[in-house]
Amino acid sequence: MQTYYLEMLSEQAFTPSPIPAPLTITEVELAQPQFNQFLYALVGKQWQWTDKLSFSTEQWRSHIECNHIRTWVAYVQGAIAGYYELSMQNNGHVEIAYFGLTPDFIGKGYGGALLSHAINTAWSLTTTKRLWVHTCDLDHPSALKNYQSRGFSIYKTEVE
């Protein structure tokens, strides 16, 4: 498996993709660890996201609190189309900790739009100095291209 670490060091590097009219994106302002767990399983199942599947509600709560996680959910006509989590780190770095679409909404042009929303949100925080993310061969075949098309650059690659 190959893992790619990507970063964006300034908002000027960002190339946005427009958000199509049926897509609405809402922040989950009241922490609900069970909801994050549900989103993780719903989006991540097909990409073999397994490291947090066995987390208890308290472990999810701790994950959200300790990593300063903020969560946004994308909807199309009331259905969950995808989500992302931003992890606010102490040094002005923001990680897109989790990002993805639900199976029914892949290939419909929502990936670039949702990623653009995540990037725009991260750069709207006054403390952001660096935005980063990682992806791997197990993720959607277009994931790496989507990150690069939005302005991310690879800074490290690991092979397992």
Helices and strands as residue ranges (DSSP letters): E 2-8, G 11-13, E 23-28, H 33-44, G 45-47, H 57-66, E 69-76, E 79-88, E 93-101, G 103-105, H 110-124, E 130-136, H 143-149, E 153-159
